[in-house]
Amino acid sequence: MTGFATSLPSPLLVTGGAGFIGANFVHRAIVSGARVITLDALNYAGNRASLASLDGNPNHTFVQGSITDRALVDRLLSRHRPHAVVNFAAETHVDRSIDDPSPFVETNLLGTFTLLDAARAHRRELRSAEAESFRLLHVSTDEVYGSIAEGRFTENSPFQPSSPYAATKAGADALVLAYHRTYGLPTLITNGCNSYGPYQFPEKLVPLVILNCLAETPVPLYGDGAHVREWLHASDHCAAIAAVLAQGRPGETYNVSGSVQCTNREIITAICAIFDKLRPRAGGKLHAELIVNVADRPGHDRRYAIDSAKLTDEIGWRPEITLPAGLEETVRWYVANAAWWRETHRRYRGQRLGLGRVVEP
Ligand SMILES: NC(=O)c1ccc[n+]([C@@H]2O[C@H](COP(=O)([O-])OP(=O)(O)OC[C@H]3O[C@@H](n4cnc5c(N)ncnc54)[C@H](O)[C@@H]3O)[C@@H](O)[C@H]2O)c1
């Protein structure tokens, strides 16, 4: 794993660092030479094993706890005096938000508010140069803009969230903007597109398809499979977040997308084709034969597309990993890291995981 091209503020408080994108970010931040304090509640998607290789590293401290715990957040800020906070902590699965929005309101809205308010108080205690350079970067999603039939949303597009997940993310973004405008807190927001890569909890589309292909069990596809998403490797997503942290203008929002669009059917078929190459099925059967249509998700957005010209023009970030190369690397990672996801499967066997049920490969 390589570090980031830009040097990061250090020490850094990273919330949600045991989740998918957060863990990828923490590993790269440490390789870059930053000192990182990870705060994570270890909900079902948080996995302590994703950071286990950093145990004993003097540049990494792991704290289990919630961003809604004001006393804990205050303590971490005053003890470690981070130069920046990067907030990945969130409830993130749209299907779960439809089943029960309450944890999404709790973490995504109240948790973000708690972090903002604690950061505002903390900044008042800093010397003026430190207060000037302090940053709070909030990681958000393209889903806040809703669905778009043609063209792309820019940072000036209005929020039109469809799911309770997207609504709580939009509410959190609005709070972040208000803390900058009202209190002058030096905030940054990134609105990223769909990501894939190592350490993603297997309820999300890409790892779900990979594990079902490995087990040769049915691969579910929502509705007609024509929903369009943009896809970015987690490593490129993290590099964009690092670049915004180092060079972004306080109070600004940056869209993050590699502009690589494909339908859900196309991405699933691409993963199936990688399996045909790496692990051919007996009898010449194709992995795509495992695909089964399932009922569509309520309120399912048809197409997401965001314009990240502001990020490329102002900051110079560009993605490095193509979708075919990134998908194949991701498949190889899940095949090579069965111990990482087997433990998750053991804990969640029998529960609904996104589109499917936990299977036993
Ligand atoms: N995955 C994507 O495709 C994607 C795309 C764009 C934006 N995002 C955003 O990036 C961020 C990270 O997403 P992800 O896919 O890594 O999510 P994830 O679900 O894999 O990880 C979230 C992490 O937050 C932790 N967490 C949850 N509630 C917490 C709380 N109250 N206090 C502390 N920690 C808590 C979880 O334990 C987990 O480790 C989210 O804010 C998400 O909205 C994700």
The ligand as a Gaussian input file, in Angstrom:
#p B3LYP/6-31G(d) Opt

LIG

0 1
 N      -19.111000       3.225000       0.329000
 C      -19.420000       4.104000      -0.598000
 O      -19.606000       3.755000      -1.775000
 C      -19.534000       5.565000      -0.243000
 C      -19.657000       6.478000      -1.295000
 C      -19.728000       7.841000      -0.979000
 C      -19.688000       8.255000       0.345000
 N      -19.589000       7.346000       1.347000
 C      -19.525000       7.864000       2.728000
 O      -18.269000       7.492000       3.242000
 C      -18.366000       7.239000       4.661000
 C      -17.820000       5.852000       4.948000
 O      -18.595000       4.895000       4.204000
 P      -18.231000       3.357000       4.247000
 O      -18.748000       2.761000       3.010000
 O      -16.810000       3.178000       4.635000
 O      -19.177000       2.898000       5.459000
 P      -19.119000       1.618000       6.418000
 O      -20.528000       1.340000       6.779000
 O      -18.300000       0.537000       5.806000
 O      -18.322000       2.152000       7.680000
 C      -18.865000       3.066000       8.592000
 C      -18.047000       2.986000       9.870000
 O      -18.606000       3.937000      10.806000
 C      -18.670000       3.297000      12.074000
 N      -19.740000       3.918000      12.853000
 C      -21.086000       3.810000      12.655000
 N      -21.728000       4.533000      13.586000
 C      -20.779000       5.119000      14.369000
 C      -20.814000       5.983000      15.478000
 N      -21.975000       6.411000      16.000000
 N      -19.653000       6.400000      16.028000
 C      -18.473000       5.969000      15.510000
 N      -18.366000       5.129000      14.487000
 C      -19.512000       4.712000      13.913000
 C      -18.946000       1.837000      11.766000
 O      -18.598000       1.004000      12.863000
 C      -18.080000       1.616000      10.548000
 O      -16.776000       1.237000      10.928000
 C      -19.850000       7.383000       5.004000
 O      -20.062000       8.642000       5.585000
 C      -20.564000       7.275000       3.669000
 O      -21.741000       8.039000       3.668000
 C      -19.494000       6.008000       1.076000

